[in-house]
Amino acid sequence: MLELGLKALIAYGLGSIVGALVVGSLRGVDIRTMGSGNAGGTNALRTQGLAFAAATVVIDVGKGWLAAGWLPGVALPGVAADPALTPEALAASCGFAAIAGHVWPLWHGFRGGKGGATLVGVLLALAPALLLAAVAVWVALVLAFGWVGLATTAAAVAVPVAALLARPPSTALVAFGLAVAVLVAFAHRGNFARMFAGTEPRAGRLWLFRPRRPRP
């Protein structure tokens, strides 16, 4: 259990490095005071533009991959590997800790993003097939409804569903998926409140989706 606890703690610290806030500190801006107030890629795109958002996503996806794909295999000095802990369970635990760190970052006053990009990095390391299922759901809902928050939450919910449908299903991946679905849904509670109020912006208002203005 010592290995699990220490690596989960390291993964949480890694997840607490929030891309939008790191890039924002270089520009002298805090996007938590702009737009939706979320320190994630969508708000970065709306308020700061494509380059800022791309850098944000690279950092957030990268730390998820490091937490689930690299950290579990690192030998910690003086810490023996736990024989009762499967590599998949350790990787899933580290991945979840990184996503939690992104949502409640230690280095940024526990006010971070909503976990979508970090989940992508974790799934890329853990189970690319689950990532494909989540991306398919995300794209379908963005195209159908335009709400990124709804699409991201549904994509997170698709993870445990896809893990359950796998043969044979992995207990570690199912548990990870259920925990992530709850966390991502909770992180998007403000988005759902705005959807019901009719004030949530749609993807059509993002810079990438805006129609080109005709030249005079």
MOJOJO-V558569 format. One line per field, one symbol per residue. phi: phi as a letter, one per 30 degrees, with the letter a starting at -180 (. if undefined). A space follows every 50 residues. Layout:
phi: ???
//
This chain:
phi: .dddddddddddddddddedddddddcibbddcbhdiccbddddddcbjd dddddededddddddddccceecdddeicdddddcdeddddddddddddd dddbdddbiibbccjddddedddeddaeddddddddddddddddbicddd ddddddddddddddddbddceddddeddddeddddddceddddddddicd dcddcdedcddddddd
//
